[in-house]
Amino acid sequence: MIHIVDDDEAVRDALAFLLASRGIATQGWPSRETFLEAMPVEDCACVILDVRMACLSGP
């Protein structure tokens, strides 16, 4: 599963659509905080982070 962390819903949806077209499962997260609260480590193969989010950015 690839996790997409981006505060822009349109970007999350576009990346999820692109990856789904190749048969790749994704989960979208609107912020780093929500991703970290859920801590989906057991099904996490990759994380795509927005590096320019408000508050806490990807890096």
CHARMM internal coordinates of N, CA and C (Angstrom, degrees):
IC EDIT
DIST 1 N 1 CA 1.4510
DIST 1 CA 1 C 1.5216
ANGL 1 N 1 CA 1 C 108.43
DIST 1 C 2 N 1.3364
ANGL 1 CA 1 C 2 N 115.03
DIHE 1 N 1 CA 1 C 2 N 135.71
DIST 2 N 2 CA 1.4606
ANGL 1 C 2 N 2 CA 121.12
DIHE 1 CA 1 C 2 N 2 CA 175.35
DIST 2 CA 2 C 1.5291
ANGL 2 N 2 CA 2 C 107.67
DIHE 1 C 2 N 2 CA 2 C -104.56
DIST 2 C 3 N 1.3197
ANGL 2 CA 2 C 3 N 115.93
DIHE 2 N 2 CA 2 C 3 N 129.22
DIST 3 N 3 CA 1.4619
ANGL 2 C 3 N 3 CA 121.95
DIHE 2 CA 2 C 3 N 3 CA 178.95
DIST 3 CA 3 C 1.5216
ANGL 3 N 3 CA 3 C 108.73
DIHE 2 C 3 N 3 CA 3 C -100.72
DIST 3 C 4 N 1.3350
ANGL 3 CA 3 C 4 N 115.65
DIHE 3 N 3 CA 3 C 4 N 130.68
DIST 4 N 4 CA 1.4579
ANGL 3 C 4 N 4 CA 122.24
DIHE 3 CA 3 C 4 N 4 CA -178.55
DIST 4 CA 4 C 1.5232
ANGL 4 N 4 CA 4 C 107.88
DIHE 3 C 4 N 4 CA 4 C -111.28
DIST 4 C 5 N 1.3362
ANGL 4 CA 4 C 5 N 116.26
DIHE 4 N 4 CA 4 C 5 N 115.80
DIST 5 N 5 CA 1.4607
ANGL 4 C 5 N 5 CA 121.66
DIHE 4 CA 4 C 5 N 5 CA -179.31
DIST 5 CA 5 C 1.5194
ANGL 5 N 5 CA 5 C 108.00
DIHE 4 C 5 N 5 CA 5 C -111.31
DIST 5 C 6 N 1.3349
ANGL 5 CA 5 C 6 N 115.57
DIHE 5 N 5 CA 5 C 6 N 107.60
DIST 6 N 6 CA 1.4662
ANGL 5 C 6 N 6 CA 120.99
DIHE 5 CA 5 C 6 N 6 CA -177.89
DIST 6 CA 6 C 1.5208
ANGL 6 N 6 CA 6 C 108.22
DIHE 5 C 6 N 6 CA 6 C -155.11
DIST 6 C 7 N 1.3295
ANGL 6 CA 6 C 7 N 116.85
DIHE 6 N 6 CA 6 C 7 N 137.76
DIST 7 N 7 CA 1.4638
ANGL 6 C 7 N 7 CA 119.92
DIHE 6 CA 6 C 7 N 7 CA -179.52
DIST 7 CA 7 C 1.5262
ANGL 7 N 7 CA 7 C 112.99
DIHE 6 C 7 N 7 CA 7 C -79.45
DIST 7 C 8 N 1.3139
ANGL 7 CA 7 C 8 N 117.30
DIHE 7 N 7 CA 7 C 8 N -8.33
DIST 8 N 8 CA 1.4617
ANGL 7 C 8 N 8 CA 121.84
DIHE 7 CA 7 C 8 N 8 CA 178.45
DIST 8 CA 8 C 1.5336
ANGL 8 N 8 CA 8 C 109.03
DIHE 7 C 8 N 8 CA 8 C -97.91
DIST 8 C 9 N 1.3287
ANGL 8 CA 8 C 9 N 116.00
DIHE 8 N 8 CA 8 C 9 N 110.93
DIST 9 N 9 CA 1.4609
ANGL 8 C 9 N 9 CA 120.71
DIHE 8 CA 8 C 9 N 9 CA -176.65
DIST 9 CA 9 C 1.5295
ANGL 9 N 9 CA 9 C 112.29
DIHE 8 C 9 N 9 CA 9 C -59.53
DIST 9 C 10 N 1.3345
ANGL 9 CA 9 C 10 N 116.83
DIHE 9 N 9 CA 9 C 10 N -37.41
DIST 10 N 10 CA 1.4610
ANGL 9 C 10 N 10 CA 120.47
DIHE 9 CA 9 C 10 N 10 CA -179.28
DIST 10 CA 10 C 1.5363
ANGL 10 N 10 CA 10 C 110.94
DIHE 9 C 10 N 10 CA 10 C -63.60
DIST 10 C 11 N 1.3112
ANGL 10 CA 10 C 11 N 116.88
DIHE 10 N 10 CA 10 C 11 N -38.43
DIST 11 N 11 CA 1.4669
ANGL 10 C 11 N 11 CA 120.86
DIHE 10 CA 10 C 11 N 11 CA 178.45
DIST 11 CA 11 C 1.5225
ANGL 11 N 11 CA 11 C 109.86
DIHE 10 C 11 N 11 CA 11 C -67.89
DIST 11 C 12 N 1.3455
ANGL 11 CA 11 C 12 N 117.08
DIHE 11 N 11 CA 11 C 12 N -45.30
DIST 12 N 12 CA 1.4694
ANGL 11 C 12 N 12 CA 120.30
DIHE 11 CA 11 C 12 N 12 CA 177.37
DIST 12 CA 12 C 1.5154
ANGL 12 N 12 CA 12 C 110.84
DIHE 11 C 12 N 12 CA 12 C -57.21
DIST 12 C 13 N 1.3401
ANGL 12 CA 12 C 13 N 116.43
DIHE 12 N 12 CA 12 C 13 N -46.65
DIST 13 N 13 CA 1.4616
ANGL 12 C 13 N 13 CA 120.76
DIHE 12 CA 12 C 13 N 13 CA -178.61
DIST 13 CA 13 C 1.5270
ANGL 13 N 13 CA 13 C 111.79
DIHE 12 C 13 N 13 CA 13 C -64.25
DIST 13 C 14 N 1.3360
ANGL 13 CA 13 C 14 N 116.95
DIHE 13 N 13 CA 13 C 14 N -41.47
DIST 14 N 14 CA 1.4628
ANGL 13 C 14 N 14 CA 120.92
DIHE 13 CA 13 C 14 N 14 CA -179.00
DIST 14 CA 14 C 1.5330
ANGL 14 N 14 CA 14 C 110.90
DIHE 13 C 14 N 14 CA 14 C -65.07
DIST 14 C 15 N 1.3203
ANGL 14 CA 14 C 15 N 116.47
DIHE 14 N 14 CA 14 C 15 N -44.14
DIST 15 N 15 CA 1.4674
ANGL 14 C 15 N 15 CA 119.40
DIHE 14 CA 14 C 15 N 15 CA 178.25
DIST 15 CA 15 C 1.5262
ANGL 15 N 15 CA 15 C 111.21
DIHE 14 C 15 N 15 CA 15 C -65.35
DIST 15 C 16 N 1.3350
ANGL 15 CA 15 C 16 N 116.67
DIHE 15 N 15 CA 15 C 16 N -41.21
DIST 16 N 16 CA 1.4658
ANGL 15 C 16 N 16 CA 120.36
DIHE 15 CA 15 C 16 N 16 CA 178.57
DIST 16 CA 16 C 1.5292
ANGL 16 N 16 CA 16 C 110.45
DIHE 15 C 16 N 16 CA 16 C -62.55
DIST 16 C 17 N 1.3249
ANGL 16 CA 16 C 17 N 117.13
DIHE 16 N 16 CA 16 C 17 N -41.83
DIST 17 N 17 CA 1.4633
ANGL 16 C 17 N 17 CA 121.25
DIHE 16 CA 16 C 17 N 17 CA 178.69
DIST 17 CA 17 C 1.5282
ANGL 17 N 17 CA 17 C 110.96
DIHE 16 C 17 N 17 CA 17 C -63.39
DIST 17 C 18 N 1.3228
ANGL 17 CA 17 C 18 N 116.00
DIHE 17 N 17 CA 17 C 18 N -45.01
DIST 18 N 18 CA 1.4635
ANGL 17 C 18 N 18 CA 120.48
DIHE 17 CA 17 C 18 N 18 CA 179.59
DIST 18 CA 18 C 1.5285
ANGL 18 N 18 CA 18 C 111.08
DIHE 17 C 18 N 18 CA 18 C -60.85
DIST 18 C 19 N 1.3115
ANGL 18 CA 18 C 19 N 116.76
DIHE 18 N 18 CA 18 C 19 N -47.21
DIST 19 N 19 CA 1.4581
ANGL 18 C 19 N 19 CA 120.20
DIHE 18 CA 18 C 19 N 19 CA -178.80
DIST 19 CA 19 C 1.5258
ANGL 19 N 19 CA 19 C 111.41
DIHE 18 C 19 N 19 CA 19 C -68.71
DIST 19 C 20 N 1.3322
ANGL 19 CA 19 C 20 N 117.40
DIHE 19 N 19 CA 19 C 20 N -37.94
DIST 20 N 20 CA 1.4703
ANGL 19 C 20 N 20 CA 120.73
DIHE 19 CA 19 C 20 N 20 CA 177.96
DIST 20 CA 20 C 1.5251
ANGL 20 N 20 CA 20 C 110.88
DIHE 19 C 20 N 20 CA 20 C -62.92
DIST 20 C 21 N 1.3371
ANGL 20 CA 20 C 21 N 117.08
DIHE 20 N 20 CA 20 C 21 N -33.10
DIST 21 N 21 CA 1.4653
ANGL 20 C 21 N 21 CA 120.05
DIHE 20 CA 20 C 21 N 21 CA 179.02
DIST 21 CA 21 C 1.5229
ANGL 21 N 21 CA 21 C 111.64
DIHE 20 C 21 N 21 CA 21 C -64.65
DIST 21 C 22 N 1.3404
ANGL 21 CA 21 C 22 N 116.62
DIHE 21 N 21 CA 21 C 22 N -17.54
DIST 22 N 22 CA 1.4637
ANGL 21 C 22 N 22 CA 121.81
DIHE 21 CA 21 C 22 N 22 CA 177.04
DIST 22 CA 22 C 1.5278
ANGL 22 N 22 CA 22 C 111.05
DIHE 21 C 22 N 22 CA 22 C -105.17
DIST 22 C 23 N 1.3525
ANGL 22 CA 22 C 23 N 116.55
DIHE 22 N 22 CA 22 C 23 N 9.66
DIST 23 N 23 CA 1.4553
ANGL 22 C 23 N 23 CA 120.75
DIHE 22 CA 22 C 23 N 23 CA 177.04
DIST 23 CA 23 C 1.5253
ANGL 23 N 23 CA 23 C 114.64
DIHE 22 C 23 N 23 CA 23 C 79.23
DIST 23 C 24 N 1.3138
ANGL 23 CA 23 C 24 N 116.40
DIHE 23 N 23 CA 23 C 24 N 22.35
DIST 24 N 24 CA 1.4650
ANGL 23 C 24 N 24 CA 120.87
DIHE 23 CA 23 C 24 N 24 CA -177.92
DIST 24 CA 24 C 1.5280
ANGL 24 N 24 CA 24 C 109.89
DIHE 23 C 24 N 24 CA 24 C -102.96
DIST 24 C 25 N 1.3255
ANGL 24 CA 24 C 25 N 116.64
DIHE 24 N 24 CA 24 C 25 N 126.72
DIST 25 N 25 CA 1.4666
ANGL 24 C 25 N 25 CA 121.87
DIHE 24 CA 24 C 25 N 25 CA 179.67
DIST 25 CA 25 C 1.5265
ANGL 25 N 25 CA 25 C 110.29
DIHE 24 C 25 N 25 CA 25 C -75.54
DIST 25 C 26 N 1.3426
ANGL 25 CA 25 C 26 N 116.03
DIHE 25 N 25 CA 25 C 26 N 139.67
DIST 26 N 26 CA 1.4590
ANGL 25 C 26 N 26 CA 121.36
DIHE 25 CA 25 C 26 N 26 CA 179.52
DIST 26 CA 26 C 1.5268
ANGL 26 N 26 CA 26 C 110.67
DIHE 25 C 26 N 26 CA 26 C -134.70
DIST 26 C 27 N 1.3189
ANGL 26 CA 26 C 27 N 114.26
DIHE 26 N 26 CA 26 C 27 N 162.19
DIST 27 N 27 CA 1.4635
ANGL 26 C 27 N 27 CA 122.58
DIHE 26 CA 26 C 27 N 27 CA 171.99
DIST 27 CA 27 C 1.5140
ANGL 27 N 27 CA 27 C 106.04
DIHE 26 C 27 N 27 CA 27 C -139.02
DIST 27 C 28 N 1.3261
ANGL 27 CA 27 C 28 N 117.39
DIHE 27 N 27 CA 27 C 28 N 130.06
DIST 28 N 28 CA 1.4563
ANGL 27 C 28 N 28 CA 121.42
DIHE 27 CA 27 C 28 N 28 CA -179.54
DIST 28 CA 28 C 1.5142
ANGL 28 N 28 CA 28 C 112.14
DIHE 27 C 28 N 28 CA 28 C -99.21
DIST 28 C 29 N 1.3287
ANGL 28 CA 28 C 29 N 115.65
DIHE 28 N 28 CA 28 C 29 N 146.93
DIST 29 N 29 CA 1.4585
ANGL 28 C 29 N 29 CA 123.33
DIHE 28 CA 28 C 29 N 29 CA -179.92
DIST 29 CA 29 C 1.5246
ANGL 29 N 29 CA 29 C 108.31
DIHE 28 C 29 N 29 CA 29 C -135.23
DIST 29 C 30 N 1.3492
ANGL 29 CA 29 C 30 N 118.03
DIHE 29 N 29 CA 29 C 30 N 132.32
DIST 30 N 30 CA 1.4638
ANGL 29 C 30 N 30 CA 120.49
DIHE 29 CA 29 C 30 N 30 CA -177.54
DIST 30 CA 30 C 1.5264
ANGL 30 N 30 CA 30 C 114.99
DIHE 29 C 30 N 30 CA 30 C -78.76
DIST 30 C 31 N 1.3445
ANGL 30 CA 30 C 31 N 117.49
DIHE 30 N 30 CA 30 C 31 N -12.27
DIST 31 N 31 CA 1.4664
ANGL 30 C 31 N 31 CA 119.91
DIHE 30 CA 30 C 31 N 31 CA -179.85
DIST 31 CA 31 C 1.5175
ANGL 31 N 31 CA 31 C 109.97
DIHE 30 C 31 N 31 CA 31 C -158.11
DIST 31 C 32 N 1.3116
ANGL 31 CA 31 C 32 N 114.35
DIHE 31 N 31 CA 31 C 32 N 162.24
DIST 32 N 32 CA 1.4528
ANGL 31 C 32 N 32 CA 119.46
DIHE 31 CA 31 C 32 N 32 CA 177.12
DIST 32 CA 32 C 1.5306
ANGL 32 N 32 CA 32 C 110.60
DIHE 31 C 32 N 32 CA 32 C -64.50
DIST 32 C 33 N 1.3349
ANGL 32 CA 32 C 33 N 115.48
DIHE 32 N 32 CA 32 C 33 N -35.31
DIST 33 N 33 CA 1.4602
ANGL 32 C 33 N 33 CA 119.68
DIHE 32 CA 32 C 33 N 33 CA -179.47
DIST 33 CA 33 C 1.5282
ANGL 33 N 33 CA 33 C 112.08
DIHE 32 C 33 N 33 CA 33 C -61.73
DIST 33 C 34 N 1.3430
ANGL 33 CA 33 C 34 N 116.90
DIHE 33 N 33 CA 33 C 34 N -45.53
DIST 34 N 34 CA 1.4710
ANGL 33 C 34 N 34 CA 119.10
DIHE 33 CA 33 C 34 N 34 CA -179.16
DIST 34 CA 34 C 1.5284
ANGL 34 N 34 CA 34 C 111.11
DIHE 33 C 34 N 34 CA 34 C -66.49
DIST 34 C 35 N 1.3220
ANGL 34 CA 34 C 35 N 116.62
DIHE 34 N 34 CA 34 C 35 N -36.16
DIST 35 N 35 CA 1.4613
ANGL 34 C 35 N 35 CA 119.95
DIHE 34 CA 34 C 35 N 35 CA 177.04
DIST 35 CA 35 C 1.5259
ANGL 35 N 35 CA 35 C 110.43
DIHE 34 C 35 N 35 CA 35 C -64.64
DIST 35 C 36 N 1.3329
ANGL 35 CA 35 C 36 N 117.19
DIHE 35 N 35 CA 35 C 36 N -46.93
DIST 36 N 36 CA 1.4587
ANGL 35 C 36 N 36 CA 120.74
DIHE 35 CA 35 C 36 N 36 CA -178.07
DIST 36 CA 36 C 1.5258
ANGL 36 N 36 CA 36 C 112.19
DIHE 35 C 36 N 36 CA 36 C -67.57
DIST 36 C 37 N 1.3398
ANGL 36 CA 36 C 37 N 117.65
DIHE 36 N 36 CA 36 C 37 N -33.84
DIST 37 N 37 CA 1.4681
ANGL 36 C 37 N 37 CA 120.63
DIHE 36 CA 36 C 37 N 37 CA 177.29
DIST 37 CA 37 C 1.5282
ANGL 37 N 37 CA 37 C 110.85
DIHE 36 C 37 N 37 CA 37 C -63.70
DIST 37 C 38 N 1.3130
ANGL 37 CA 37 C 38 N 116.90
DIHE 37 N 37 CA 37 C 38 N -39.10
DIST 38 N 38 CA 1.4641
ANGL 37 C 38 N 38 CA 121.21
DIHE 37 CA 37 C 38 N 38 CA -178.84
DIST 38 CA 38 C 1.5336
ANGL 38 N 38 CA 38 C 111.18
DIHE 37 C 38 N 38 CA 38 C -77.36
DIST 38 C 39 N 1.3304
ANGL 38 CA 38 C 39 N 117.03
DIHE 38 N 38 CA 38 C 39 N -32.58
DIST 39 N 39 CA 1.4657
ANGL 38 C 39 N 39 CA 123.61
DIHE 38 CA 38 C 39 N 39 CA -178.82
DIST 39 CA 39 C 1.5262
ANGL 39 N 39 CA 39 C 112.84
DIHE 38 C 39 N 39 CA 39 C 42.47
DIST 39 C 40 N 1.3199
ANGL 39 CA 39 C 40 N 117.62
DIHE 39 N 39 CA 39 C 40 N 64.09
DIST 40 N 40 CA 1.4731
ANGL 39 C 40 N 40 CA 121.35
DIHE 39 CA 39 C 40 N 40 CA -178.24
DIST 40 CA 40 C 1.5276
ANGL 40 N 40 CA 40 C 112.58
DIHE 39 C 40 N 40 CA 40 C -80.18
DIST 40 C 41 N 1.3086
ANGL 40 CA 40 C 41 N 117.65
DIHE 40 N 40 CA 40 C 41 N 54.05
DIST 41 N 41 CA 1.4669
ANGL 40 C 41 N 41 CA 120.62
DIHE 40 CA 40 C 41 N 41 CA -174.12
DIST 41 CA 41 C 1.5210
ANGL 41 N 41 CA 41 C 113.94
DIHE 40 C 41 N 41 CA 41 C -69.71
DIST 41 C 42 N 1.3270
ANGL 41 CA 41 C 42 N 118.31
DIHE 41 N 41 CA 41 C 42 N -27.99
DIST 42 N 42 CA 1.4584
ANGL 41 C 42 N 42 CA 119.34
DIHE 41 CA 41 C 42 N 42 CA -176.20
DIST 42 CA 42 C 1.5277
ANGL 42 N 42 CA 42 C 113.17
DIHE 41 C 42 N 42 CA 42 C -69.68
DIST 42 C 43 N 1.3270
ANGL 42 CA 42 C 43 N 117.88
DIHE 42 N 42 CA 42 C 43 N -22.94
DIST 43 N 43 CA 1.4643
ANGL 42 C 43 N 43 CA 119.64
DIHE 42 CA 42 C 43 N 43 CA 179.37
DIST 43 CA 43 C 1.5271
ANGL 43 N 43 CA 43 C 111.50
DIHE 42 C 43 N 43 CA 43 C -121.81
DIST 43 C 44 N 1.3064
ANGL 43 CA 43 C 44 N 116.31
DIHE 43 N 43 CA 43 C 44 N 29.37
DIST 44 N 44 CA 1.4563
ANGL 43 C 44 N 44 CA 120.57
DIHE 43 CA 43 C 44 N 44 CA -175.22
DIST 44 CA 44 C 1.5256
ANGL 44 N 44 CA 44 C 110.73
DIHE 43 C 44 N 44 CA 44 C -105.22
DIST 44 C 45 N 1.3261
ANGL 44 CA 44 C 45 N 115.60
DIHE 44 N 44 CA 44 C 45 N 113.22
DIST 45 N 45 CA 1.4574
ANGL 44 C 45 N 45 CA 120.47
DIHE 44 CA 44 C 45 N 45 CA 176.67
DIST 45 CA 45 C 1.5269
ANGL 45 N 45 CA 45 C 110.88
DIHE 44 C 45 N 45 CA 45 C -99.44
DIST 45 C 46 N 1.3427
ANGL 45 CA 45 C 46 N 115.52
DIHE 45 N 45 CA 45 C 46 N -29.20
DIST 46 N 46 CA 1.4584
ANGL 45 C 46 N 46 CA 120.26
DIHE 45 CA 45 C 46 N 46 CA -175.18
DIST 46 CA 46 C 1.5288
ANGL 46 N 46 CA 46 C 108.77
DIHE 45 C 46 N 46 CA 46 C -160.12
DIST 46 C 47 N 1.3266
ANGL 46 CA 46 C 47 N 116.15
DIHE 46 N 46 CA 46 C 47 N 149.39
DIST 47 N 47 CA 1.4646
ANGL 46 C 47 N 47 CA 121.85
DIHE 46 CA 46 C 47 N 47 CA 176.25
DIST 47 CA 47 C 1.5177
ANGL 47 N 47 CA 47 C 107.72
DIHE 46 C 47 N 47 CA 47 C -127.13
DIST 47 C 48 N 1.3390
ANGL 47 CA 47 C 48 N 116.29
DIHE 47 N 47 CA 47 C 48 N 127.23
DIST 48 N 48 CA 1.4558
ANGL 47 C 48 N 48 CA 122.00
DIHE 47 CA 47 C 48 N 48 CA 173.82
DIST 48 CA 48 C 1.5183
ANGL 48 N 48 CA 48 C 106.45
DIHE 47 C 48 N 48 CA 48 C -103.36
DIST 48 C 49 N 1.3486
ANGL 48 CA 48 C 49 N 116.97
DIHE 48 N 48 CA 48 C 49 N 118.22
DIST 49 N 49 CA 1.4550
ANGL 48 C 49 N 49 CA 121.90
DIHE 48 CA 48 C 49 N 49 CA -175.49
DIST 49 CA 49 C 1.5172
ANGL 49 N 49 CA 49 C 112.18
DIHE 48 C 49 N 49 CA 49 C -111.83
DIST 49 C 50 N 1.3100
ANGL 49 CA 49 C 50 N 115.78
DIHE 49 N 49 CA 49 C 50 N 137.46
DIST 50 N 50 CA 1.4594
ANGL 49 C 50 N 50 CA 122.23
DIHE 49 CA 49 C 50 N 50 CA 170.55
DIST 50 CA 50 C 1.5237
ANGL 50 N 50 CA 50 C 106.67
DIHE 49 C 50 N 50 CA 50 C -75.92
DIST 50 C 51 N 1.3162
ANGL 50 CA 50 C 51 N 118.21
DIHE 50 N 50 CA 50 C 51 N 125.66
DIST 51 N 51 CA 1.4679
ANGL 50 C 51 N 51 CA 120.39
DIHE 50 CA 50 C 51 N 51 CA -177.85
DIST 51 CA 51 C 1.5228
ANGL 51 N 51 CA 51 C 113.06
DIHE 50 C 51 N 51 CA 51 C -88.73
DIST 51 C 52 N 1.3325
ANGL 51 CA 51 C 52 N 118.04
DIHE 51 N 51 CA 51 C 52 N -1.43
DIST 52 N 52 CA 1.4574
ANGL 51 C 52 N 52 CA 120.47
DIHE 51 CA 51 C 52 N 52 CA -178.34
DIST 52 CA 52 C 1.5273
ANGL 52 N 52 CA 52 C 110.80
DIHE 51 C 52 N 52 CA 52 C -130.89
DIST 52 C 53 N 1.3249
ANGL 52 CA 52 C 53 N 117.08
DIHE 52 N 52 CA 52 C 53 N 57.30
DIST 53 N 53 CA 1.4579
ANGL 52 C 53 N 53 CA 121.38
DIHE 52 CA 52 C 53 N 53 CA 176.56
DIST 53 CA 53 C 1.5204
ANGL 53 N 53 CA 53 C 109.56
DIHE 52 C 53 N 53 CA 53 C -96.44
DIST 53 C 54 N 1.3330
ANGL 53 CA 53 C 54 N 115.13
DIHE 53 N 53 CA 53 C 54 N 156.66
DIST 54 N 54 CA 1.4628
ANGL 53 C 54 N 54 CA 119.97
DIHE 53 CA 53 C 54 N 54 CA 174.72
DIST 54 CA 54 C 1.5259
ANGL 54 N 54 CA 54 C 108.89
DIHE 53 C 54 N 54 CA 54 C -67.29
DIST 54 C 55 N 1.2893
ANGL 54 CA 54 C 55 N 117.24
DIHE 54 N 54 CA 54 C 55 N 157.81
DIST 55 N 55 CA 1.4730
ANGL 54 C 55 N 55 CA 124.05
DIHE 54 CA 54 C 55 N 55 CA -179.15
DIST 55 CA 55 C 1.5184
ANGL 55 N 55 CA 55 C 110.54
DIHE 54 C 55 N 55 CA 55 C 62.90
DIST 55 C 56 N 1.3069
ANGL 55 CA 55 C 56 N 117.31
DIHE 55 N 55 CA 55 C 56 N -101.32
DIST 56 N 56 CA 1.4666
ANGL 55 C 56 N 56 CA 121.32
DIHE 55 CA 55 C 56 N 56 CA -177.57
DIST 56 CA 56 C 1.5174
ANGL 56 N 56 CA 56 C 109.63
DIHE 55 C 56 N 56 CA 56 C -100.12
DIST 56 C 57 N 1.3225
ANGL 56 CA 56 C 57 N 116.67
DIHE 56 N 56 CA 56 C 57 N 114.84
DIST 57 N 57 CA 1.4655
ANGL 56 C 57 N 57 CA 119.44
DIHE 56 CA 56 C 57 N 57 CA -179.70
DIST 57 CA 57 C 1.5220
ANGL 57 N 57 CA 57 C 110.01
DIHE 56 C 57 N 57 CA 57 C -84.42
DIST 57 C 58 N 1.3108
ANGL 57 CA 57 C 58 N 116.38
DIHE 57 N 57 CA 57 C 58 N 172.70
DIST 58 N 58 CA 1.4477
ANGL 57 C 58 N 58 CA 122.17
DIHE 57 CA 57 C 58 N 58 CA -179.38
DIST 58 CA 58 C 1.5260
ANGL 58 N 58 CA 58 C 114.98
DIHE 57 C 58 N 58 CA 58 C -52.52
DIST 58 C 59 N 1.3481
ANGL 58 CA 58 C 59 N 117.43
DIHE 58 N 58 CA 58 C 59 N -52.57
DIST 59 N 59 CA 1.4894
ANGL 58 C 59 N 59 CA 117.80
DIHE 58 CA 58 C 59 N 59 CA -179.02
DIST 59 CA 59 C 1.4994
ANGL 59 N 59 CA 59 C 111.84
DIHE 58 C 59 N 59 CA 59 C -62.29
END
COOR INIT
IC SEED 1 N 1 CA 1 C
IC BUILD
